[in-house]
Amino acid sequence: MNWIVGVDVGGTFTDFCARHVASGRTVVHKRPSTPDDPSQAILRGFAELREIAGFAAEDVDRFAHGTTVATNALLQRRGGELVVITTRGFRDMLEIGRQIRPKIYDLQEDAPPPLAARHRRIEVNERTGADGDCVVKLEETEIEELLDRVDALEGIDCCAICLLFSFLNPEHELRLADALRRRRPDLFISLSSQVQPEFREFERFSTTAINAFLQPQVSNYMTQLKSQIAEAAPNAAFGIFQSSGGLMSVERAAEFPVRTALSGPAAGAVGAIVSAAKSGIKDIITLDIGGTSTDVCLIQDGRAALANVRDIAGFRIRLPMVDIHTVGAGGGSIAYVEADGLLKVGPISAGAVPGPACYGRGGTEATVSDANMLLGRLPESLVGGGMTLDRDMAMNAVAPLASKLGLSPEETAFGILSIAASNMVRAIRVVSIERGHDPRDFTLMPFGGAGGLHVADIARELGMTRILIPQSPGILCAEGLIVSDLQENLVGTCRIKLGADLAELEAVLADLRHRAEGWFDHEGVDEAERRLRLGLDMRYVGQNHELQVEIGGESRAPALPEIEQLKLLFFETHERAYGHHDPEAPIEIVNLRLRATAKLVHVEGAALPPTESPRPVSHHDVWFDRTEPVHTPVYDRATLPVGFHLRGPAIVTQIDATTVVPPWARLTVDEACNIIMEIQ
């Protein structure tokens, strides 16, 4: 028996999805996360998953992992002790940045201090010019002096080498790295010419510094986990999910941990695309509500957009990432009354430990989950009976807030949910309305453990009328892991005006294709499974920001089209992004991007839906508005057959999530076993 296993580590729960390749049988599982050591929850949960599904450790062919280790290390600044080496005169590049305030209307808000203090940012006397030629040669005496200065620093364990224009000529960076590795083999070293080899010095320096900062912790975690998985699943190929929407080897993840900054949420977007396609829906907005945060992503025509620049915890990262917007609002978000007497929710979360008060694990502060519990929207048990919730504890947590506000506990709980929903609505507006998309033209897809609890209220506020709830919404990120392919993203800078000789661009493409073939060979990818996708970063001459223009689809040997075709593709992209284009203005190409994909074996999940008419498993009072509770039936989703119709109110429970169906909504189970909810 051959199985594929995906595990996604979240702030509150660690989710598992296993699929049998031959039959498509799918088994899901979840258990509380262990924030101090995420591998504990992975290994314990994997053992429990094998017992539930009835397969042996040797039966696993592929093990895919979505991780938050890099993100959490950056958020908490718990990385390595960093030294940065840069060209003379650029020591303060990381601190100066783009000279933009973090919050334009908040004069008190400062950018976070650099990951390396100023005395740990060392300059070397060297210079590469804008054409890639050496202007100031790096002398051996300069290297020796640098090594002595590095030795004089106490406690450092990682180093970022960021030299000017090294993306055009990496010779000086390579010489410095070689000398450092000989002198200090204990150091983790990141080179900007390898981490992010494209123009824009600040973004390249920042991304490289972040990568180096994360390397000690993430590399140790990856090395330890790899050995543990090798014991737990000895025949499994181990892959780590990256922010751009594909898997990479664990060795690659240890070398470039910055690529995993949005690992789990990106996997959720992949899983959402696959689930929606089963119902014939291509335009969706995802709503991934977990214990700590909410992630939203707009997917059009079955594809999620990629963003090449992202700020995480105030630090700039320039790498291809699935375009996901995140807000600090989740099931564990803590509610409190601020000094101004107003109720606030998040971004601080109760997390997995101690968790919401209703979990009975020591939490005492009111959270979004406690508000849902108090209003009857959450069942008394979660995770298939593996966790029992306590309504009295939720009441005890909410009551002090109600007293401060002069409201009843139920009114306070409604206030908590309304504020949390408003934060989520704003996140959806960012990826839709602010980018020229009408959310009413899309289907809203909730997932994560808490997505179904809030989705109807959010859809109603946005005027959206259709909701798609996948088969396993609480495990969708883990399911996305098992339907993903190996992926590598390559970039080459080549600034050239469109209309000039494209020979230089052809040379860059040839180099990228050569590097892609080297990656395919290193990963042992069969010739028939190799795919390449070409894109160009283009802009009008004089613009500061470029647009990514896709050149065709996936192919084995992508080629550059004729100049007139390139212009038309750019005009279409510019029109779609900004609503206009100028056919007479000069255009330039800035970067060439090549995505290499190695197709892996996938199989659709097979389910045997029930055929008998379902009956409610229980009834209890649920508050849908502030007037009075409604005696509401509770259904087990596993009993709902294809074609089943239901008009609210109702609560639908399953092992990984709970869905609230208000009185003004109705649901249908479609042929793909997805639930389609219509808002009236």
C-alpha positions as CSV (number, residue, x, y, z in Angstrom):
1,M,0.0,0.0,0.0
2,N,1.4,3.5,-1.0
3,W,0.3,6.6,0.9
4,I,1.0,10.3,0.6
5,V,0.9,12.3,3.9
6,G,0.6,16.0,4.4
7,V,1.0,17.7,7.8
8,D,0.4,21.4,8.4
9,V,1.5,22.9,11.7
10,G,-0.7,25.8,12.8
11,G,-0.6,28.0,15.9
12,T,-3.4,26.0,17.7
13,F,-3.7,22.6,15.8
14,T,-1.4,20.4,13.7
15,D,-3.4,19.0,10.8
16,F,-2.9,15.7,8.9
17,C,-4.2,14.4,5.6
18,A,-3.3,11.0,4.2
19,R,-4.3,9.6,0.8
20,H,-3.9,6.1,-0.6
21,V,-2.6,6.4,-4.1
22,A,-4.3,3.4,-5.6
23,S,-7.8,3.9,-4.2
24,G,-8.0,7.6,-3.4
25,R,-9.1,6.8,0.1
26,T,-8.4,9.9,2.3
27,V,-8.0,10.0,6.1
28,V,-7.8,13.2,8.1
29,H,-6.6,13.8,11.7
30,K,-5.7,16.7,13.9
31,R,-4.2,17.2,17.3
32,P,-3.1,20.3,19.4
33,S,0.2,21.8,18.3
34,T,3.3,21.8,20.6
35,P,4.7,25.4,20.0
36,D,7.9,24.7,22.0
37,D,8.8,21.8,19.7
38,P,6.5,21.5,16.6
39,S,8.0,18.1,15.8
40,Q,6.4,16.5,18.9
41,A,2.9,17.1,17.5
42,I,4.0,15.9,14.1
43,L,5.4,12.6,15.3
44,R,2.6,11.9,17.8
45,G,-0.1,12.8,15.3
46,F,1.6,10.7,12.5
47,A,1.5,7.7,14.8
48,E,-2.2,8.3,15.6
49,L,-2.9,8.8,11.9
50,R,-1.4,5.5,11.0
51,E,-3.5,3.8,13.7
52,I,-6.7,5.4,12.4
53,A,-6.0,4.7,8.7
54,G,-4.5,1.3,9.3
55,F,-1.3,1.6,7.3
56,A,2.3,0.9,8.3
57,A,5.1,3.4,8.4
58,E,6.8,1.7,5.5
59,D,3.7,2.3,3.3
60,V,4.3,6.1,3.1
61,D,5.9,7.2,-0.2
62,R,5.8,10.9,0.3
63,F,5.7,13.2,3.4
64,A,4.9,16.9,2.8
65,H,5.2,19.4,5.5
66,G,3.9,23.0,5.8
67,T,5.7,24.8,8.6
68,T,5.4,28.0,10.6
69,V,8.9,27.7,12.2
70,A,10.4,30.4,10.0
71,T,7.5,32.8,10.4
72,N,7.3,32.4,14.2
73,A,11.1,32.9,14.5
74,L,10.9,36.2,12.5
75,L,7.8,37.4,14.4
76,Q,9.5,36.7,17.8
77,R,13.0,37.6,16.6
78,R,14.2,34.3,17.8
79,G,16.7,33.6,15.1
80,G,20.5,33.5,15.1
81,E,23.1,36.1,16.1
82,L,23.7,37.8,12.7
83,V,26.6,39.6,11.1
84,V,26.1,41.4,7.8
85,I,29.0,42.0,5.4
86,T,28.4,44.7,2.7
87,T,30.1,47.1,0.3
88,R,31.8,50.1,1.9
89,G,29.3,52.9,2.2
90,F,26.2,50.6,2.5
91,R,26.4,49.6,6.1
92,D,23.2,51.4,7.0
93,M,21.2,50.2,4.0
94,L,19.1,47.8,6.2
95,E,18.2,50.7,8.6
96,I,17.5,53.3,6.0
97,G,15.4,51.1,3.8
98,R,12.9,52.9,1.6
99,Q,12.5,55.8,4.1
100,I,8.8,55.0,4.4
101,R,7.0,55.1,7.7
102,P,5.4,51.7,8.7
103,K,2.1,53.5,9.2
104,I,1.7,56.7,7.3
105,Y,-0.7,58.3,9.8
106,D,1.1,57.2,12.9
107,L,4.1,59.4,13.7
108,Q,5.0,57.3,16.8
109,E,5.3,53.9,14.9
110,D,8.9,53.0,14.2
111,A,10.2,50.4,11.8
112,P,11.6,47.4,13.7
113,P,15.4,47.6,14.5
114,P,17.6,45.7,12.0
115,L,18.2,42.0,12.7
116,A,21.9,42.9,13.0
117,A,23.0,45.8,15.3
118,R,25.3,48.4,13.6
119,H,28.5,47.1,15.1
120,R,27.6,43.7,13.5
121,R,27.3,45.3,10.0
122,I,30.8,45.2,8.5
123,E,32.0,47.0,5.4
124,V,34.6,45.8,2.9
125,N,36.4,47.8,0.4
126,E,35.2,46.4,-3.0
127,R,32.8,47.6,-5.7
128,T,31.0,46.0,-8.6
129,G,29.5,48.4,-11.2
130,A,26.0,48.6,-12.6
131,D,27.2,46.7,-15.7
132,G,28.7,43.9,-13.6
133,D,32.3,44.9,-14.1
134,C,34.7,45.1,-11.2
135,V,35.3,48.8,-10.2
136,V,37.2,48.2,-6.9
137,K,38.9,44.8,-6.7
138,L,38.5,42.8,-3.4
139,E,42.1,42.4,-2.2
140,E,43.3,39.4,-0.1
141,T,44.4,41.8,2.7
142,E,40.9,43.2,2.9
143,I,39.5,39.6,3.3
144,E,42.0,38.8,6.1
145,E,41.1,42.0,7.9
146,L,37.4,41.1,7.5
147,L,38.0,37.6,9.0
148,D,39.7,39.1,12.0
149,R,36.8,41.5,12.6
150,V,34.3,38.7,12.4
151,D,36.4,36.6,14.8
152,A,36.3,39.5,17.3
153,L,32.5,39.5,17.4
154,E,31.1,37.3,20.2
155,G,28.3,34.8,19.9
156,I,27.6,35.2,16.1
157,D,26.3,32.0,14.4
158,C,25.1,33.3,11.0
159,C,26.3,35.7,8.3
160,A,24.7,37.5,5.4
161,I,26.9,38.7,2.6
162,C,25.3,41.5,0.6
163,L,27.5,43.3,-1.9
164,L,26.5,45.9,-4.4
165,F,25.4,44.6,-7.8
166,S,26.5,41.0,-6.9
167,F,23.4,39.7,-8.8
168,L,25.3,40.7,-12.0
169,N,28.7,39.4,-10.8
170,P,28.9,37.2,-7.7
171,E,32.7,36.8,-7.7
172,H,33.4,38.9,-4.6
173,E,30.6,37.3,-2.6
174,L,31.8,33.9,-3.5
175,R,35.4,34.7,-2.5
176,L,34.2,36.1,0.9
177,A,32.0,33.1,1.5
178,D,34.8,30.7,0.7
179,A,37.2,32.4,3.1
180,L,34.6,32.6,5.9
181,R,33.8,28.9,5.5
182,R,37.4,28.0,5.8
183,R,38.0,30.2,8.9
184,R,34.5,29.7,10.5
185,P,32.9,26.4,9.4
186,D,30.4,26.9,12.3
187,L,28.7,29.9,10.6
188,F,25.6,29.7,8.5
189,I,26.3,31.8,5.5
190,S,23.7,33.4,3.1
191,L,24.8,35.1,-0.2
192,S,22.5,37.7,-1.7
193,S,23.5,36.5,-5.2
194,Q,22.0,33.1,-4.3
195,V,19.1,34.0,-2.1
196,Q,17.6,36.8,-4.2
197,P,19.7,37.5,-7.4
198,E,17.9,40.5,-8.8
199,F,18.1,44.3,-8.7
200,R,16.9,46.6,-5.9
201,E,19.6,46.6,-3.3
202,F,17.5,47.2,-0.1
203,E,15.0,44.3,-0.9
204,R,17.9,42.0,-1.8
205,F,19.9,42.9,1.3
206,S,16.8,42.6,3.6
207,T,15.8,39.2,2.1
208,T,19.3,37.8,2.5
209,A,19.6,39.1,6.1
210,I,16.3,37.5,7.0
211,N,17.4,34.2,5.4
212,A,20.7,34.2,7.3
213,F,18.9,35.1,10.6
214,L,16.5,32.2,10.2
215,Q,19.1,29.6,9.2
216,P,20.3,28.4,12.6
217,Q,16.9,27.7,14.0
218,V,15.2,26.4,10.8
219,S,18.2,24.4,9.7
220,N,18.4,22.6,13.1
221,Y,14.7,22.0,13.1
222,M,14.8,20.6,9.5
223,T,17.8,18.4,10.2
224,Q,16.2,17.0,13.4
225,L,12.8,16.5,11.7
226,K,14.3,14.9,8.7
227,S,16.0,12.2,10.8
228,Q,12.8,11.7,12.8
229,I,10.7,11.3,9.7
230,A,13.3,8.9,8.3
231,E,12.7,6.7,11.3
232,A,8.9,7.2,11.4
233,A,8.5,6.8,7.6
234,P,11.7,5.2,6.2
235,N,10.5,5.0,2.6
236,A,9.1,8.5,2.3
237,A,10.5,11.4,0.3
238,F,10.3,14.4,2.6
239,G,9.3,17.7,1.1
240,I,8.8,21.2,2.6
241,F,6.1,23.5,1.2
242,Q,7.3,27.0,0.1
243,S,5.5,30.3,0.0
244,S,5.4,30.3,-3.9
245,G,3.0,27.3,-3.9
246,G,5.2,24.2,-4.4
247,L,7.4,21.7,-2.5
248,M,11.1,21.8,-2.1
249,S,13.6,19.4,-0.6
250,V,14.3,19.6,3.1
251,E,17.9,20.5,2.3
252,R,16.8,23.4,0.1
253,A,14.5,24.6,2.9
254,A,17.4,24.5,5.4
255,E,19.5,26.6,2.9
256,F,16.7,29.0,2.1
257,P,14.3,29.2,5.1
258,V,13.0,32.6,4.0
259,R,11.1,30.7,1.2
260,T,8.9,29.1,3.9
261,A,7.6,32.3,5.4
262,L,4.0,31.7,4.2
263,S,4.3,27.9,3.9
264,G,1.0,26.8,5.5
265,P,-1.3,29.5,4.1
266,A,0.1,29.0,0.6
267,A,-0.8,25.3,0.8
268,G,-4.3,26.2,1.8
269,A,-4.6,28.2,-1.5
270,V,-3.5,25.2,-3.5
271,G,-6.0,22.9,-1.7
272,A,-8.8,25.5,-2.2
273,I,-8.1,25.6,-6.0
274,V,-8.4,21.8,-6.2
275,S,-11.5,21.6,-4.1
276,A,-13.3,24.3,-5.9
277,A,-12.4,22.7,-9.3
278,K,-14.3,19.6,-8.3
279,S,-17.5,21.7,-8.1
280,G,-16.7,23.5,-11.4
281,I,-15.9,26.8,-9.7
282,K,-12.8,28.8,-10.7
283,D,-13.3,32.2,-9.1
284,I,-13.1,32.1,-5.3
285,I,-11.9,34.1,-2.4
286,T,-10.5,31.9,0.4
287,L,-11.1,32.6,4.1
288,D,-8.7,30.6,6.1
289,I,-9.5,31.2,9.8
290,G,-7.2,29.4,12.2
291,G,-6.5,29.8,15.9
292,T,-4.2,32.8,15.6
293,S,-4.8,34.5,12.3
294,T,-7.0,34.8,9.2
295,D,-5.5,34.4,5.7
296,V,-7.4,35.5,2.6
297,C,-6.5,35.0,-1.1
298,L,-8.2,35.8,-4.3
299,I,-8.2,33.0,-6.9
300,Q,-9.3,33.9,-10.5
301,D,-9.7,31.4,-13.2
302,G,-8.3,28.6,-11.0
303,R,-5.0,30.4,-10.3
304,A,-3.7,32.3,-7.3
305,A,-1.7,35.5,-8.0
306,L,1.9,35.7,-7.0
307,A,3.4,38.7,-5.2
308,N,7.1,39.3,-5.3
309,V,7.3,41.7,-2.3
310,R,5.9,41.1,1.1
311,D,6.4,42.6,4.6
312,I,6.3,40.2,7.5
313,A,6.7,41.6,11.0
314,G,7.9,44.8,9.4
315,F,10.7,43.2,7.5
316,R,10.8,43.3,3.7
317,I,11.0,40.0,1.7
318,R,11.3,40.0,-2.1
319,L,10.6,36.5,-3.3
320,P,7.7,34.9,-5.2
321,M,4.9,34.2,-2.8
322,V,1.2,33.3,-3.2
323,D,-0.5,36.6,-2.8
324,I,-2.1,36.1,0.7
325,H,-3.3,38.9,3.1
326,T,-3.1,38.1,6.8
327,V,-4.8,39.7,9.8
328,G,-4.4,38.8,13.4
329,A,-7.9,37.5,13.9
330,G,-8.6,33.8,14.7
331,G,-10.4,31.5,17.1
332,G,-7.8,32.2,19.8
333,S,-7.8,36.0,19.4
334,I,-8.1,37.6,22.8
335,A,-10.9,40.2,23.5
336,Y,-10.2,43.0,25.9
337,V,-11.4,46.5,26.9
338,E,-8.9,49.2,26.0
339,A,-8.2,52.3,28.1
340,D,-10.6,54.2,25.9
341,G,-13.4,51.9,27.1
342,L,-13.8,50.2,23.7
343,L,-13.9,46.5,23.1
344,K,-10.9,45.2,21.0
345,V,-10.2,41.7,19.6
346,G,-6.7,40.5,18.7
347,P,-4.0,40.4,17.4
348,I,-2.8,38.7,20.6
349,S,-3.9,35.1,20.7
350,A,-4.2,32.4,23.4
351,G,-2.7,30.0,20.9
352,A,-2.5,26.3,21.6
353,V,-1.3,26.8,25.2
354,P,-3.2,27.7,27.3
355,G,-5.8,28.2,24.5
356,P,-9.3,29.7,24.8
357,A,-10.9,29.4,28.2
358,C,-13.5,26.9,26.9
359,Y,-10.7,24.4,26.1
360,G,-10.2,23.9,29.8
361,R,-6.4,24.1,29.6
362,G,-5.8,27.0,31.8
363,G,-6.9,29.9,29.6
364,T,-8.8,32.6,31.4
365,E,-9.2,35.4,28.9
366,A,-12.1,35.7,26.6
367,T,-11.5,34.7,23.0
368,V,-13.4,34.5,19.7
369,S,-13.9,30.7,20.4
370,D,-15.3,31.5,23.8
371,A,-17.8,33.9,22.2
372,N,-18.9,31.2,19.8
373,M,-19.2,28.7,22.6
374,L,-21.3,31.0,24.7
375,L,-23.7,31.6,21.8
376,G,-24.1,27.9,21.1
377,R,-22.3,28.0,17.8
378,L,-19.6,25.5,18.8
379,P,-20.4,21.9,19.8
380,E,-19.4,20.5,23.2
381,S,-16.6,18.4,21.6
382,L,-14.0,19.0,18.9
383,V,-11.6,16.8,16.9
384,G,-14.0,13.9,16.8
385,G,-14.5,13.8,20.5
386,G,-10.8,14.3,21.3
387,M,-11.4,17.6,22.9
388,T,-14.3,18.6,25.2
389,L,-15.4,22.2,25.5
390,D,-16.8,23.9,28.6
391,R,-19.5,26.5,28.2
392,D,-19.3,27.6,31.8
393,M,-15.6,28.4,31.4
394,A,-16.4,30.5,28.4
395,M,-19.0,32.3,30.4
396,N,-16.5,33.0,33.2
397,A,-14.1,34.5,30.7
398,V,-16.6,36.7,29.0
399,A,-18.4,37.9,32.1
400,P,-15.7,40.3,33.3
401,L,-15.8,42.0,29.9
402,A,-19.6,42.2,30.0
403,S,-19.4,43.8,33.4
404,K,-17.0,46.5,32.2
405,L,-19.1,47.2,29.1
406,G,-22.4,47.2,31.0
407,L,-23.8,44.5,28.6
408,S,-25.1,41.0,29.0
409,P,-22.6,38.1,28.3
410,E,-24.5,37.3,25.1
411,E,-24.3,40.9,23.8
412,T,-20.6,41.0,24.6
413,A,-20.1,37.7,22.8
414,F,-21.9,39.2,19.7
415,G,-19.6,42.2,20.0
416,I,-16.5,40.0,20.0
417,L,-17.7,38.2,16.9
418,S,-18.7,41.4,15.1
419,I,-15.3,43.0,15.7
420,A,-13.5,39.8,14.6
421,A,-15.7,39.6,11.5
422,S,-15.0,43.2,10.6
423,N,-11.3,42.5,10.7
424,M,-11.8,39.6,8.3
425,V,-14.0,41.7,6.0
426,R,-11.3,44.3,5.8
427,A,-8.8,41.6,4.8
428,I,-11.1,40.5,2.0
429,R,-11.6,44.0,0.8
430,V,-7.8,44.4,0.5
431,V,-7.4,41.5,-2.0
432,S,-10.6,42.3,-3.9
433,I,-12.1,45.8,-3.9
434,E,-8.7,47.5,-3.4
435,R,-7.4,45.7,-6.5
436,G,-10.4,46.3,-8.8
437,H,-12.3,43.1,-8.1
438,D,-16.0,42.9,-7.0
439,P,-16.2,40.2,-4.3
440,R,-19.8,39.6,-5.3
441,D,-18.5,38.0,-8.5
442,F,-16.6,35.4,-6.5
443,T,-17.5,32.4,-4.3
444,L,-16.4,32.6,-0.7
445,M,-14.6,29.5,0.5
446,P,-14.0,29.1,4.2
447,F,-11.6,26.7,5.7
448,G,-9.4,26.3,8.8
449,G,-11.0,25.2,12.0
450,A,-13.1,28.4,12.5
451,G,-13.9,29.4,8.9
452,G,-17.4,27.9,8.8
453,L,-18.3,29.6,12.1
454,H,-18.0,33.1,10.6
455,V,-18.4,32.7,6.8
456,A,-22.1,33.4,6.6
457,D,-21.9,36.7,8.5
458,I,-18.9,37.8,6.4
459,A,-20.5,36.9,3.1
460,R,-23.6,38.8,4.0
461,E,-21.7,41.9,5.0
462,L,-19.8,41.8,1.6
463,G,-23.0,41.1,-0.4
464,M,-21.6,37.7,-1.5
465,T,-24.3,35.2,-2.2
466,R,-22.5,31.8,-2.6
467,I,-20.3,29.9,-0.2
468,L,-18.4,26.7,-0.9
469,I,-17.4,24.6,2.1
470,P,-14.9,21.9,1.1
471,Q,-15.1,18.3,2.4
472,S,-12.5,18.8,5.1
473,P,-12.3,22.5,5.7
474,G,-10.2,22.2,8.9
475,I,-7.6,20.1,7.1
476,L,-7.5,21.9,3.7
477,C,-3.9,23.2,4.1
478,A,-2.7,19.7,4.8
479,E,-4.7,18.4,1.8
480,G,-3.1,21.1,-0.3
481,L,0.3,19.7,0.6
482,I,-0.5,16.3,-0.9
483,V,-1.7,17.7,-4.2
484,S,1.4,19.9,-4.7
485,D,4.4,19.4,-7.0
486,L,8.1,20.1,-6.5
487,Q,8.9,23.6,-7.5
488,E,11.9,26.0,-8.0
489,N,11.8,29.7,-9.0
490,L,14.7,31.2,-10.9
491,V,15.2,34.9,-11.7
492,G,17.7,36.9,-13.8
493,T,17.9,40.7,-14.1
494,C,18.1,42.0,-17.6
495,R,17.1,45.7,-18.0
496,I,16.4,46.2,-21.7
497,K,14.1,48.4,-23.7
498,L,11.5,46.6,-25.8
499,G,12.4,47.2,-29.4
500,A,16.1,46.8,-29.0
501,D,18.0,43.6,-29.8
502,L,16.8,40.8,-27.4
503,A,20.0,38.8,-27.7
504,E,20.9,39.6,-24.1
505,L,17.5,38.5,-22.9
506,E,17.9,35.3,-24.9
507,A,21.2,34.7,-23.1
508,V,19.6,35.2,-19.7
509,L,16.8,32.7,-20.6
510,A,19.3,30.2,-21.8
511,D,21.2,30.5,-18.4
512,L,18.0,30.1,-16.4
513,R,17.0,27.0,-18.5
514,H,20.5,25.6,-17.8
515,R,20.0,26.2,-14.1
516,A,16.6,24.7,-14.2
517,E,17.9,21.5,-15.8
518,G,20.6,21.3,-13.2
519,W,17.9,21.5,-10.5
520,F,15.8,18.8,-12.3
521,D,18.9,16.5,-12.4
522,H,19.7,17.2,-8.7
523,E,16.2,16.3,-7.7
524,G,16.2,13.2,-9.9
525,V,13.1,14.3,-11.9
526,D,12.2,12.1,-14.9
527,E,12.3,13.9,-18.3
528,A,8.6,13.5,-18.9
529,E,7.7,15.2,-15.6
530,R,9.7,18.4,-16.2
531,R,7.7,21.6,-16.8
532,L,8.9,25.3,-17.2
533,R,6.8,28.5,-17.1
534,L,8.2,31.8,-18.3
535,G,7.4,35.3,-17.1
536,L,8.8,38.8,-17.6
537,D,8.8,41.7,-15.2
538,M,7.9,44.7,-17.5
539,R,7.0,48.4,-17.1
540,Y,6.8,51.6,-18.9
541,V,10.2,53.4,-19.0
542,G,10.3,55.7,-16.0
543,Q,7.9,53.7,-13.8
544,N,9.1,52.6,-10.4
545,H,7.2,49.3,-10.2
546,E,6.8,46.6,-12.8
547,L,4.1,44.0,-13.7
548,Q,4.8,40.3,-14.1
549,V,3.7,39.2,-17.6
550,E,3.2,35.5,-18.2
551,I,4.5,34.2,-21.5
552,G,2.4,31.2,-22.4
553,G,1.7,28.3,-20.2
554,E,3.8,25.4,-18.9
555,S,6.0,23.8,-21.5
556,R,9.2,21.8,-21.8
557,A,11.1,24.5,-23.6
558,P,9.6,28.0,-23.3
559,A,10.7,30.7,-25.7
560,L,10.5,34.4,-26.0
561,P,7.7,35.6,-28.4
562,E,8.2,38.4,-31.0
563,I,8.4,42.0,-29.8
564,E,4.9,42.9,-31.0
565,Q,3.4,39.9,-29.1
566,L,5.3,41.0,-25.9
567,K,3.8,44.4,-26.2
568,L,0.3,43.1,-26.5
569,L,0.8,40.8,-23.5
570,F,2.1,43.8,-21.5
571,F,-0.9,46.0,-22.6
572,E,-3.3,43.3,-21.5
573,T,-1.6,42.9,-18.1
574,H,-1.5,46.7,-17.6
575,E,-5.1,47.1,-18.6
576,R,-6.2,44.4,-16.2
577,A,-4.2,45.9,-13.3
578,Y,-4.8,49.6,-13.8
579,G,-7.7,49.9,-16.3
580,H,-5.7,51.6,-19.0
581,H,-2.6,51.3,-21.2
582,D,-0.6,53.6,-23.5
583,P,0.3,51.9,-26.8
584,E,2.8,54.7,-27.7
585,A,4.9,54.8,-24.5
586,P,8.2,53.0,-24.4
587,I,8.4,49.7,-22.5
588,E,11.3,48.0,-20.8
589,I,11.9,44.5,-19.5
590,V,13.5,44.3,-16.0
591,N,13.6,40.7,-14.9
592,L,13.1,37.3,-16.5
593,R,11.5,34.6,-14.3
594,L,11.4,30.9,-14.8
595,R,9.4,28.5,-12.7
596,A,10.5,24.9,-12.8
597,T,7.9,22.3,-11.8
598,A,8.5,18.6,-11.3
599,K,5.1,16.8,-11.5
600,L,4.5,14.4,-8.7
601,V,2.0,11.5,-8.5
602,H,-1.5,12.7,-7.4
603,V,-4.8,11.1,-7.0
604,E,-8.2,12.6,-6.2
605,G,-9.8,11.7,-2.9
606,A,-12.5,9.1,-3.1
607,A,-15.4,9.2,-0.7
608,L,-18.6,7.1,-0.4
609,P,-21.3,9.6,0.6
610,P,-24.2,8.2,2.6
611,T,-27.5,7.6,0.8
612,E,-30.0,7.6,3.6
613,S,-31.8,10.8,4.8
614,P,-29.9,12.3,7.7
615,R,-31.3,13.1,11.1
616,P,-30.1,15.7,13.5
617,V,-27.8,14.2,16.1
618,S,-29.0,16.8,18.7
619,H,-30.8,20.1,19.2
620,H,-29.7,23.0,21.3
621,D,-30.2,26.8,21.6
622,V,-28.1,29.0,19.3
623,W,-28.0,32.8,19.1
624,F,-28.1,34.1,15.6
625,D,-29.0,37.6,16.5
626,R,-29.4,39.6,19.7
627,T,-33.1,39.0,20.2
628,E,-33.3,35.4,21.5
629,P,-31.8,32.0,20.9
630,V,-33.2,29.6,18.4
631,H,-33.7,25.9,19.1
632,T,-31.4,24.5,16.3
633,P,-30.7,21.1,14.9
634,V,-27.1,19.8,14.8
635,Y,-26.1,17.6,11.9
636,D,-23.1,15.3,11.5
637,R,-21.7,16.2,8.1
638,A,-20.6,12.6,7.5
639,T,-24.4,11.7,7.3
640,L,-25.3,14.3,4.6
641,P,-25.8,12.6,1.2
642,V,-25.2,14.1,-2.2
643,G,-28.2,16.3,-3.2
644,F,-29.2,17.0,0.4
645,H,-31.0,20.3,0.9
646,L,-31.4,22.2,4.1
647,R,-32.7,25.6,5.0
648,G,-31.2,27.2,8.1
649,P,-31.0,27.4,11.0
650,A,-28.6,24.5,11.5
651,I,-25.2,23.6,12.8
652,V,-23.1,21.2,10.8
653,T,-20.2,19.5,12.7
654,Q,-17.4,17.3,11.6
655,I,-14.0,16.2,13.0
656,D,-12.1,19.2,11.7
657,A,-14.6,22.1,11.6
658,T,-18.0,23.5,12.5
659,T,-20.3,25.3,10.0
660,V,-23.0,27.7,11.1
661,V,-26.1,27.9,8.8
662,P,-28.1,30.9,9.9
663,P,-31.9,31.2,9.3
664,W,-31.3,33.4,6.2
665,A,-29.2,30.7,4.4
666,R,-29.7,27.3,2.8
667,L,-27.2,24.6,1.8
668,T,-26.9,21.9,-0.7
669,V,-24.4,19.0,-0.9
670,D,-23.2,18.8,-4.5
671,E,-21.8,15.9,-6.5
672,A,-18.3,16.6,-5.3
673,C,-19.5,16.3,-1.7
674,N,-18.8,20.0,-1.2
675,I,-21.4,22.1,0.6
676,I,-22.8,25.0,-1.4
677,M,-24.4,27.6,0.9
678,E,-26.6,30.3,-0.6
679,I,-27.1,33.6,1.3
680,Q,-30.6,35.1,0.9
